[in-house]
Amino acid sequence: SGGRGGMGGGMPRTSNISNPTVTYTVHVPDEVIPAVLGKGGLVIREMMELSGAQIKISQKGEYVPGTNHRIITITGNQHSASYAHQLVSSKIPQF
């Protein structure tokens, strides 16, 4: 069965110049953080492995001013960051 290269999906010679880093920030109510983290950080680690992006959550008690929302920061190239954003969003009940 035809094989396209694993990383990059058939886009040759991607350098950092043509593949800039993007950052998404997502504000999430404190009570849904456990769903994003998973038991022992399992879910968030899995999402980082699947997407190839970095996903960081603000410390407990570190909120968006005036709310109880924690800040999730997703960093990666355009493809991995937007994929990670979709994965994170799928864990968050719509509010």
Biopython code that builds the backbone (N, CA, C, O; Angstrom):
import numpy as np
from Bio.PDB.StructureBuilder import StructureBuilder

atoms = [
    (1, "SER", "N", (0.852, -1.191, 0.000)),
    (1, "SER", "CA", (0.000, 0.000, 0.000)),
    (1, "SER", "C", (0.886, 1.239, 0.000)),
    (1, "SER", "O", (1.788, 1.366, 0.828)),
    (2, "GLY", "N", (0.632, 2.126, -0.909)),
    (2, "GLY", "CA", (1.505, 3.285, -1.159)),
    (2, "GLY", "C", (1.921, 3.979, 0.119)),
    (2, "GLY", "O", (1.106, 4.148, 1.026)),
    (3, "GLY", "N", (3.179, 4.383, 0.204)),
    (3, "GLY", "CA", (3.657, 5.001, 1.426)),
    (3, "GLY", "C", (4.153, 6.407, 1.198)),
    (3, "GLY", "O", (5.138, 6.616, 0.489)),
    (4, "ARG", "N", (3.474, 7.382, 1.797)),
    (4, "ARG", "CA", (4.031, 8.737, 1.810)),
    (4, "ARG", "C", (4.822, 8.863, 3.090)),
    (4, "ARG", "O", (4.467, 8.257, 4.102)),
    (5, "GLY", "N", (5.885, 9.638, 3.061)),
    (5, "GLY", "CA", (6.735, 9.788, 4.248)),
    (5, "GLY", "C", (5.903, 10.068, 5.484)),
    (5, "GLY", "O", (4.899, 10.777, 5.418)),
    (6, "GLY", "N", (6.323, 9.507, 6.616)),
    (6, "GLY", "CA", (5.559, 9.672, 7.852)),
    (6, "GLY", "C", (5.392, 11.122, 8.233)),
    (6, "GLY", "O", (4.268, 11.618, 8.307)),
    (7, "MET", "N", (6.502, 11.819, 8.478)),
    (7, "MET", "CA", (6.396, 13.199, 8.913)),
    (7, "MET", "C", (6.180, 14.112, 7.714)),
    (7, "MET", "O", (6.863, 13.978, 6.698)),
    (8, "GLY", "N", (5.238, 15.033, 7.827)),
    (8, "GLY", "CA", (5.067, 16.047, 6.787)),
    (8, "GLY", "C", (4.095, 15.638, 5.710)),
    (8, "GLY", "O", (3.675, 16.487, 4.924)),
    (9, "GLY", "N", (3.718, 14.374, 5.636)),
    (9, "GLY", "CA", (2.698, 13.952, 4.676)),
    (9, "GLY", "C", (3.012, 14.344, 3.246)),
    (9, "GLY", "O", (2.148, 14.902, 2.569)),
    (10, "GLY", "N", (4.207, 14.074, 2.762)),
    (10, "GLY", "CA", (4.514, 14.280, 1.357)),
    (10, "GLY", "C", (4.878, 15.699, 0.982)),
    (10, "GLY", "O", (4.903, 16.038, -0.201)),
    (11, "MET", "N", (5.161, 16.532, 1.963)),
    (11, "MET", "CA", (5.624, 17.873, 1.625)),
    (11, "MET", "C", (7.140, 17.896, 1.790)),
    (11, "MET", "O", (7.633, 17.928, 2.917)),
    (12, "PRO", "N", (7.875, 17.881, 0.706)),
    (12, "PRO", "CA", (9.330, 17.772, 0.810)),
    (12, "PRO", "C", (9.982, 19.063, 1.285)),
    (12, "PRO", "O", (9.428, 20.151, 1.127)),
    (13, "ARG", "N", (11.169, 18.923, 1.870)),
    (13, "ARG", "CA", (12.023, 20.052, 2.215)),
    (13, "ARG", "C", (11.298, 21.159, 2.975)),
    (13, "ARG", "O", (11.353, 22.322, 2.574)),
    (14, "THR", "N", (10.624, 20.812, 4.058)),
    (14, "THR", "CA", (10.043, 21.884, 4.868)),
    (14, "THR", "C", (11.108, 22.377, 5.831)),
    (14, "THR", "O", (11.620, 21.619, 6.655)),
    (15, "SER", "N", (11.427, 23.628, 5.720)),
    (15, "SER", "CA", (12.388, 24.228, 6.638)),
    (15, "SER", "C", (11.605, 25.126, 7.586)),
    (15, "SER", "O", (10.430, 25.411, 7.359)),
    (16, "ASN", "N", (12.265, 25.564, 8.640)),
    (16, "ASN", "CA", (11.577, 26.398, 9.618)),
    (16, "ASN", "C", (11.140, 27.736, 9.030)),
    (16, "ASN", "O", (10.215, 28.366, 9.543)),
    (17, "ILE", "N", (11.789, 28.166, 7.974)),
    (17, "ILE", "CA", (11.414, 29.447, 7.367)),
    (17, "ILE", "C", (10.007, 29.351, 6.785)),
    (17, "ILE", "O", (9.201, 30.269, 6.935)),
    (18, "SER", "N", (9.717, 28.219, 6.113)),
    (18, "SER", "CA", (8.395, 28.071, 5.520)),
    (18, "SER", "C", (7.420, 27.395, 6.475)),
    (18, "SER", "O", (6.262, 27.157, 6.131)),
    (19, "ASN", "N", (7.894, 27.094, 7.664)),
    (19, "ASN", "CA", (7.057, 26.367, 8.614)),
    (19, "ASN", "C", (7.097, 27.069, 9.968)),
    (19, "ASN", "O", (7.630, 26.524, 10.934)),
    (20, "PRO", "N", (6.537, 28.276, 10.042)),
    (20, "PRO", "CA", (6.703, 29.062, 11.271)),
    (20, "PRO", "C", (5.950, 28.445, 12.438)),
    (20, "PRO", "O", (4.980, 27.710, 12.256)),
    (21, "THR", "N", (6.413, 28.756, 13.625)),
    (21, "THR", "CA", (5.742, 28.297, 14.838)),
    (21, "THR", "C", (4.524, 29.175, 15.095)),
    (21, "THR", "O", (4.595, 30.399, 14.989)),
    (22, "VAL", "N", (3.419, 28.544, 15.431)),
    (22, "VAL", "CA", (2.218, 29.287, 15.810)),
    (22, "VAL", "C", (1.838, 28.910, 17.231)),
    (22, "VAL", "O", (2.171, 27.827, 17.711)),
    (23, "THR", "N", (1.141, 29.812, 17.894)),
    (23, "THR", "CA", (0.705, 29.582, 19.273)),
    (23, "THR", "C", (-0.788, 29.869, 19.380)),
    (23, "THR", "O", (-1.260, 30.925, 18.960)),
    (24, "TYR", "N", (-1.508, 28.937, 19.935)),
    (24, "TYR", "CA", (-2.918, 29.147, 20.263)),
    (24, "TYR", "C", (-3.024, 29.254, 21.771)),
    (24, "TYR", "O", (-2.326, 28.545, 22.496)),
    (25, "THR", "N", (-3.894, 30.135, 22.251)),
    (25, "THR", "CA", (-4.216, 30.103, 23.677)),
    (25, "THR", "C", (-5.713, 29.858, 23.806)),
    (25, "THR", "O", (-6.524, 30.455, 23.098)),
    (26, "VAL", "N", (-6.055, 28.969, 24.723)),
    (26, "VAL", "CA", (-7.441, 28.593, 24.947)),
    (26, "VAL", "C", (-7.739, 28.842, 26.421)),
    (26, "VAL", "O", (-6.985, 28.411, 27.294)),
    (27, "HIS", "N", (-8.838, 29.536, 26.695)),
    (27, "HIS", "CA", (-9.245, 29.782, 28.080)),
    (27, "HIS", "C", (-10.292, 28.748, 28.455)),
    (27, "HIS", "O", (-11.327, 28.630, 27.798)),
    (28, "VAL", "N", (-10.016, 28.003, 29.513)),
    (28, "VAL", "CA", (-10.842, 26.854, 29.876)),
    (28, "VAL", "C", (-11.228, 26.938, 31.346)),
    (28, "VAL", "O", (-10.372, 27.200, 32.192)),
    (29, "PRO", "N", (-12.508, 26.720, 31.666)),
    (29, "PRO", "CA", (-12.905, 26.714, 33.078)),
    (29, "PRO", "C", (-12.083, 25.700, 33.863)),
    (29, "PRO", "O", (-11.803, 24.603, 33.378)),
    (30, "ASP", "N", (-11.703, 26.076, 35.071)),
    (30, "ASP", "CA", (-10.853, 25.239, 35.918)),
    (30, "ASP", "C", (-11.391, 23.815, 36.045)),
    (30, "ASP", "O", (-10.620, 22.857, 36.080)),
    (31, "GLU", "N", (-12.733, 23.678, 36.115)),
    (31, "GLU", "CA", (-13.292, 22.339, 36.385)),
    (31, "GLU", "C", (-13.160, 21.378, 35.197)),
    (31, "GLU", "O", (-13.342, 20.173, 35.372)),
    (32, "VAL", "N", (-12.852, 21.872, 34.005)),
    (32, "VAL", "CA", (-12.683, 20.928, 32.887)),
    (32, "VAL", "C", (-11.212, 20.553, 32.656)),
    (32, "VAL", "O", (-10.906, 19.721, 31.802)),
    (33, "ILE", "N", (-10.311, 21.170, 33.420)),
    (33, "ILE", "CA", (-8.879, 20.859, 33.277)),
    (33, "ILE", "C", (-8.591, 19.360, 33.477)),
    (33, "ILE", "O", (-7.796, 18.796, 32.725)),
    (34, "PRO", "N", (-9.219, 18.696, 34.474)),
    (34, "PRO", "CA", (-8.940, 17.260, 34.626)),
    (34, "PRO", "C", (-9.230, 16.445, 33.364)),
    (34, "PRO", "O", (-8.538, 15.464, 33.090)),
    (35, "ALA", "N", (-10.245, 16.843, 32.597)),
    (35, "ALA", "CA", (-10.574, 16.126, 31.359)),
    (35, "ALA", "C", (-9.483, 16.301, 30.312)),
    (35, "ALA", "O", (-9.217, 15.397, 29.520)),
    (36, "VAL", "N", (-8.850, 17.480, 30.316)),
    (36, "VAL", "CA", (-7.782, 17.757, 29.356)),
    (36, "VAL", "C", (-6.486, 17.061, 29.777)),
    (36, "VAL", "O", (-5.760, 16.523, 28.941)),
    (37, "LEU", "N", (-6.207, 17.078, 31.078)),
    (37, "LEU", "CA", (-4.986, 16.455, 31.589)),
    (37, "LEU", "C", (-5.040, 14.936, 31.530)),
    (37, "LEU", "O", (-4.088, 14.285, 31.100)),
    (38, "GLY", "N", (-6.173, 14.373, 31.972)),
    (38, "GLY", "CA", (-6.272, 12.929, 32.090)),
    (38, "GLY", "C", (-5.566, 12.450, 33.345)),
    (38, "GLY", "O", (-4.872, 13.214, 34.017)),
    (39, "LYS", "N", (-5.752, 11.172, 33.652)),
    (39, "LYS", "CA", (-5.166, 10.572, 34.854)),
    (39, "LYS", "C", (-3.652, 10.607, 34.742)),
    (39, "LYS", "O", (-3.070, 10.018, 33.831)),
    (40, "GLY", "N", (-3.014, 11.311, 35.686)),
    (40, "GLY", "CA", (-1.552, 11.382, 35.683)),
    (40, "GLY", "C", (-0.973, 12.067, 34.451)),
    (40, "GLY", "O", (0.184, 11.842, 34.097)),
    (41, "GLY", "N", (-1.785, 12.907, 33.795)),
    (41, "GLY", "CA", (-1.284, 13.623, 32.615)),
    (41, "GLY", "C", (-1.308, 12.784, 31.347)),
    (41, "GLY", "O", (-0.727, 13.170, 30.332)),
    (42, "LEU", "N", (-1.982, 11.632, 31.404)),
    (42, "LEU", "CA", (-1.985, 10.691, 30.281)),
    (42, "LEU", "C", (-2.592, 11.293, 29.019)),
    (42, "LEU", "O", (-2.035, 11.157, 27.930)),
    (43, "VAL", "N", (-3.745, 11.965, 29.170)),
    (43, "VAL", "CA", (-4.459, 12.497, 28.010)),
    (43, "VAL", "C", (-3.651, 13.591, 27.333)),
    (43, "VAL", "O", (-3.511, 13.599, 26.110)),
    (44, "ILE", "N", (-3.116, 14.521, 28.130)),
    (44, "ILE", "CA", (-2.363, 15.628, 27.534)),
    (44, "ILE", "C", (-1.088, 15.113, 26.857)),
    (44, "ILE", "O", (-0.696, 15.620, 25.806)),
    (45, "ARG", "N", (-0.442, 14.110, 27.456)),
    (45, "ARG", "CA", (0.756, 13.533, 26.820)),
    (45, "ARG", "C", (0.412, 12.879, 25.487)),
    (45, "ARG", "O", (1.139, 13.018, 24.504)),
    (46, "GLU", "N", (-0.711, 12.162, 25.474)),
    (46, "GLU", "CA", (-1.154, 11.497, 24.250)),
    (46, "GLU", "C", (-1.446, 12.528, 23.156)),
    (46, "GLU", "O", (-1.090, 12.327, 21.995)),
    (47, "MET", "N", (-2.097, 13.634, 23.537)),
    (47, "MET", "CA", (-2.413, 14.680, 22.560)),
    (47, "MET", "C", (-1.139, 15.312, 22.005)),
    (47, "MET", "O", (-1.076, 15.644, 20.822)),
    (48, "MET", "N", (-0.125, 15.480, 22.854)),
    (48, "MET", "CA", (1.143, 16.047, 22.384)),
    (48, "MET", "C", (1.840, 15.082, 21.430)),
    (48, "MET", "O", (2.416, 15.500, 20.425)),
    (49, "GLU", "N", (1.786, 13.780, 21.751)),
    (49, "GLU", "CA", (2.408, 12.794, 20.870)),
    (49, "GLU", "C", (1.695, 12.723, 19.528)),
    (49, "GLU", "O", (2.336, 12.684, 18.478)),
    (50, "LEU", "N", (0.368, 12.707, 19.564)),
    (50, "LEU", "CA", (-0.414, 12.622, 18.328)),
    (50, "LEU", "C", (-0.180, 13.829, 17.431)),
    (50, "LEU", "O", (-0.045, 13.696, 16.214)),
    (51, "SER", "N", (-0.135, 14.999, 18.037)),
    (51, "SER", "CA", (-0.100, 16.232, 17.245)),
    (51, "SER", "C", (1.318, 16.710, 16.954)),
    (51, "SER", "O", (1.560, 17.359, 15.937)),
    (52, "GLY", "N", (2.257, 16.389, 17.847)),
    (52, "GLY", "CA", (3.606, 16.918, 17.707)),
    (52, "GLY", "C", (3.747, 18.340, 18.227)),
    (52, "GLY", "O", (4.796, 18.962, 18.059)),
    (53, "ALA", "N", (2.689, 18.864, 18.864)),
    (53, "ALA", "CA", (2.742, 20.226, 19.405)),
    (53, "ALA", "C", (2.960, 20.172, 20.917)),
    (53, "ALA", "O", (2.729, 19.144, 21.554)),
    (54, "GLN", "N", (3.409, 21.298, 21.480)),
    (54, "GLN", "CA", (3.529, 21.452, 22.926)),
    (54, "GLN", "C", (2.197, 21.954, 23.467)),
    (54, "GLN", "O", (1.608, 22.874, 22.900)),
    (55, "ILE", "N", (1.719, 21.362, 24.551)),
    (55, "ILE", "CA", (0.489, 21.835, 25.190)),
    (55, "ILE", "C", (0.819, 22.099, 26.652)),
    (55, "ILE", "O", (1.238, 21.199, 27.380)),
    (56, "LYS", "N", (0.626, 23.347, 27.073)),
    (56, "LYS", "CA", (0.910, 23.707, 28.467)),
    (56, "LYS", "C", (-0.345, 24.295, 29.095)),
    (56, "LYS", "O", (-1.113, 25.001, 28.441)),
    (57, "ILE", "N", (-0.538, 23.994, 30.365)),
    (57, "ILE", "CA", (-1.692, 24.518, 31.108)),
    (57, "ILE", "C", (-1.162, 25.389, 32.233)),
    (57, "ILE", "O", (-0.209, 25.021, 32.919)),
    (58, "SER", "N", (-1.793, 26.563, 32.423)),
    (58, "SER", "CA", (-1.341, 27.459, 33.494)),
    (58, "SER", "C", (-1.485, 26.760, 34.845)),
    (58, "SER", "O", (-2.290, 25.843, 35.004)),
    (59, "GLN", "N", (-0.702, 27.205, 35.798)),
    (59, "GLN", "CA", (-0.697, 26.600, 37.134)),
    (59, "GLN", "C", (-2.055, 26.750, 37.808)),
    (59, "GLN", "O", (-2.822, 27.663, 37.502)),
    (60, "LYS", "N", (-2.332, 25.840, 38.727)),
    (60, "LYS", "CA", (-3.560, 25.940, 39.514)),
    (60, "LYS", "C", (-3.568, 27.297, 40.220)),
    (60, "LYS", "O", (-2.584, 27.680, 40.853)),
    (61, "GLY", "N", (-4.666, 28.008, 40.109)),
    (61, "GLY", "CA", (-4.758, 29.325, 40.726)),
    (61, "GLY", "C", (-4.292, 30.455, 39.810)),
    (61, "GLY", "O", (-4.464, 31.629, 40.138)),
    (62, "GLU", "N", (-3.705, 30.107, 38.666)),
    (62, "GLU", "CA", (-3.259, 31.117, 37.702)),
    (62, "GLU", "C", (-4.341, 31.240, 36.627)),
    (62, "GLU", "O", (-4.384, 30.465, 35.672)),
    (63, "TYR", "N", (-5.215, 32.239, 36.810)),
    (63, "TYR", "CA", (-6.413, 32.334, 35.984)),
    (63, "TYR", "C", (-6.374, 33.540, 35.052)),
    (63, "TYR", "O", (-5.598, 34.478, 35.236)),
    (64, "VAL", "N", (-7.250, 33.477, 34.037)),
    (64, "VAL", "CA", (-7.542, 34.671, 33.251)),
    (64, "VAL", "C", (-8.164, 35.662, 34.232)),
    (64, "VAL", "O", (-9.108, 35.314, 34.941)),
    (65, "PRO", "N", (-7.647, 36.899, 34.283)),
    (65, "PRO", "CA", (-8.145, 37.867, 35.268)),
    (65, "PRO", "C", (-9.672, 37.960, 35.297)),
    (65, "PRO", "O", (-10.319, 38.087, 34.257)),
    (66, "GLY", "N", (-10.232, 37.895, 36.501)),
    (66, "GLY", "CA", (-11.675, 38.040, 36.688)),
    (66, "GLY", "C", (-12.471, 36.775, 36.404)),
    (66, "GLY", "O", (-13.702, 36.817, 36.425)),
    (67, "THR", "N", (-11.813, 35.650, 36.140)),
    (67, "THR", "CA", (-12.524, 34.398, 35.855)),
    (67, "THR", "C", (-11.873, 33.267, 36.644)),
    (67, "THR", "O", (-10.879, 33.468, 37.342)),
    (68, "ASN", "N", (-12.460, 32.064, 36.516)),
    (68, "ASN", "CA", (-11.785, 30.882, 37.054)),
    (68, "ASN", "C", (-11.257, 30.054, 35.887)),
    (68, "ASN", "O", (-11.138, 28.833, 35.987)),
    (69, "HIS", "N", (-10.940, 30.725, 34.778)),
    (69, "HIS", "CA", (-10.468, 30.026, 33.587)),
    (69, "HIS", "C", (-8.955, 29.909, 33.589)),
    (69, "HIS", "O", (-8.245, 30.891, 33.802)),
    (70, "ARG", "N", (-8.464, 28.684, 33.345)),
    (70, "ARG", "CA", (-7.038, 28.449, 33.204)),
    (70, "ARG", "C", (-6.680, 28.686, 31.738)),
    (70, "ARG", "O", (-7.548, 28.673, 30.865)),
    (71, "ILE", "N", (-5.400, 28.902, 31.484)),
    (71, "ILE", "CA", (-4.939, 29.196, 30.121)),
    (71, "ILE", "C", (-4.178, 27.995, 29.586)),
    (71, "ILE", "O", (-3.187, 27.562, 30.174)),
    (72, "ILE", "N", (-4.651, 27.459, 28.462)),
    (72, "ILE", "CA", (-3.942, 26.379, 27.789)),
    (72, "ILE", "C", (-3.209, 27.006, 26.612)),
    (72, "ILE", "O", (-3.817, 27.691, 25.790)),
    (73, "THR", "N", (-1.910, 26.774, 26.534)),
    (73, "THR", "CA", (-1.098, 27.310, 25.451)),
    (73, "THR", "C", (-0.633, 26.156, 24.579)),
    (73, "THR", "O", (-0.041, 25.192, 25.063)),
    (74, "ILE", "N", (-0.911, 26.269, 23.284)),
    (74, "ILE", "CA", (-0.543, 25.229, 22.316)),
    (74, "ILE", "C", (0.464, 25.837, 21.353)),
    (74, "ILE", "O", (0.192, 26.866, 20.735)),
    (75, "THR", "N", (1.618, 25.210, 21.222)),
    (75, "THR", "CA", (2.680, 25.742, 20.365)),
    (75, "THR", "C", (3.191, 24.650, 19.435)),
    (75, "THR", "O", (3.429, 23.519, 19.858)),
    (76, "GLY", "N", (3.357, 25.004, 18.164)),
    (76, "GLY", "CA", (3.903, 24.048, 17.198)),
    (76, "GLY", "C", (3.866, 24.671, 15.824)),
    (76, "GLY", "O", (3.566, 25.856, 15.684)),
    (77, "ASN", "N", (4.168, 23.881, 14.803)),
    (77, "ASN", "CA", (4.006, 24.427, 13.458)),
    (77, "ASN", "C", (2.513, 24.492, 13.152)),
    (77, "ASN", "O", (1.691, 23.987, 13.916)),
    (78, "GLN", "N", (2.173, 25.117, 12.032)),
    (78, "GLN", "CA", (0.776, 25.362, 11.694)),
    (78, "GLN", "C", (-0.067, 24.087, 11.794)),
    (78, "GLN", "O", (-1.148, 24.091, 12.383)),
    (79, "HIS", "N", (0.441, 23.001, 11.214)),
    (79, "HIS", "CA", (-0.332, 21.761, 11.176)),
    (79, "HIS", "C", (-0.473, 21.148, 12.569)),
    (79, "HIS", "O", (-1.579, 20.817, 12.996)),
    (80, "SER", "N", (0.650, 20.996, 13.277)),
    (80, "SER", "CA", (0.594, 20.304, 14.568)),
    (80, "SER", "C", (-0.184, 21.118, 15.599)),
    (80, "SER", "O", (-0.928, 20.556, 16.403)),
    (81, "ALA", "N", (-0.013, 22.444, 15.577)),
    (81, "ALA", "CA", (-0.713, 23.279, 16.555)),
    (81, "ALA", "C", (-2.218, 23.273, 16.310)),
    (81, "ALA", "O", (-2.999, 23.220, 17.261)),
    (82, "SER", "N", (-2.632, 23.327, 15.046)),
    (82, "SER", "CA", (-4.078, 23.348, 14.801)),
    (82, "SER", "C", (-4.680, 21.974, 15.105)),
    (82, "SER", "O", (-5.820, 21.883, 15.560)),
    (83, "TYR", "N", (-3.913, 20.901, 14.853)),
    (83, "TYR", "CA", (-4.388, 19.560, 15.210)),
    (83, "TYR", "C", (-4.520, 19.439, 16.733)),
    (83, "TYR", "O", (-5.521, 18.929, 17.236)),
    (84, "ALA", "N", (-3.505, 19.909, 17.457)),
    (84, "ALA", "CA", (-3.553, 19.865, 18.921)),
    (84, "ALA", "C", (-4.740, 20.681, 19.436)),
    (84, "ALA", "O", (-5.400, 20.289, 20.398)),
    (85, "HIS", "N", (-5.004, 21.819, 18.788)),
    (85, "HIS", "CA", (-6.137, 22.668, 19.183)),
    (85, "HIS", "C", (-7.447, 21.895, 19.035)),
    (85, "HIS", "O", (-8.321, 21.977, 19.899)),
    (86, "GLN", "N", (-7.582, 21.144, 17.937)),
    (86, "GLN", "CA", (-8.786, 20.328, 17.731)),
    (86, "GLN", "C", (-8.897, 19.249, 18.809)),
    (86, "GLN", "O", (-9.976, 19.010, 19.352)),
    (87, "LEU", "N", (-7.765, 18.598, 19.114)),
    (87, "LEU", "CA", (-7.772, 17.545, 20.133)),
    (87, "LEU", "C", (-8.181, 18.095, 21.493)),
    (87, "LEU", "O", (-9.008, 17.506, 22.189)),
    (88, "VAL", "N", (-7.585, 19.249, 21.869)),
    (88, "VAL", "CA", (-7.913, 19.865, 23.148)),
    (88, "VAL", "C", (-9.392, 20.259, 23.174)),
    (88, "VAL", "O", (-10.089, 20.014, 24.159)),
    (89, "SER", "N", (-9.863, 20.870, 22.084)),
    (89, "SER", "CA", (-11.262, 21.312, 22.014)),
    (89, "SER", "C", (-12.220, 20.143, 22.172)),
    (89, "SER", "O", (-13.289, 20.286, 22.765)),
    (90, "SER", "N", (-11.835, 18.976, 21.636)),
    (90, "SER", "CA", (-12.714, 17.811, 21.716)),
    (90, "SER", "C", (-12.870, 17.318, 23.150)),
    (90, "SER", "O", (-13.826, 16.605, 23.456)),
    (91, "LYS", "N", (-11.944, 17.686, 24.033)),
    (91, "LYS", "CA", (-12.009, 17.264, 25.435)),
    (91, "LYS", "C", (-12.834, 18.227, 26.292)),
    (91, "LYS", "O", (-13.187, 17.914, 27.428)),
    (92, "ILE", "N", (-13.131, 19.386, 25.739)),
    (92, "ILE", "CA", (-13.767, 20.438, 26.531)),
    (92, "ILE", "C", (-15.258, 20.469, 26.211)),
    (92, "ILE", "O", (-15.636, 20.703, 25.063)),
    (93, "PRO", "N", (-16.115, 20.234, 27.216)),
    (93, "PRO", "CA", (-17.544, 20.396, 26.972)),
    (93, "PRO", "C", (-17.804, 21.843, 26.562)),
    (93, "PRO", "O", (-17.223, 22.759, 27.144)),
    (94, "GLN", "N", (-18.656, 22.062, 25.582)),
    (94, "GLN", "CA", (-18.903, 23.435, 25.130)),
    (94, "GLN", "C", (-19.516, 24.233, 26.262)),
    (94, "GLN", "O", (-20.444, 23.772, 26.928)),
    (95, "PHE", "N", (-18.998, 25.431, 26.480)),
    (95, "PHE", "CA", (-19.512, 26.264, 27.575)),
    (95, "PHE", "C", (-19.795, 27.655, 27.059)),
    (95, "PHE", "O", (-20.236, 28.518, 27.819)),
]
sb = StructureBuilder()
sb.init_structure("model")
sb.init_model(0)
sb.init_chain("A")
sb.init_seg("    ")
for serial, (resi, resn, name, xyz) in enumerate(atoms, 1):
    if name == "N":
        sb.init_residue(resn, " ", resi, " ")
    sb.init_atom(name, np.array(xyz, "f"), 0.0, 1.0, " ", f" {name:<3s}", serial, name[0])
structure = sb.get_structure()
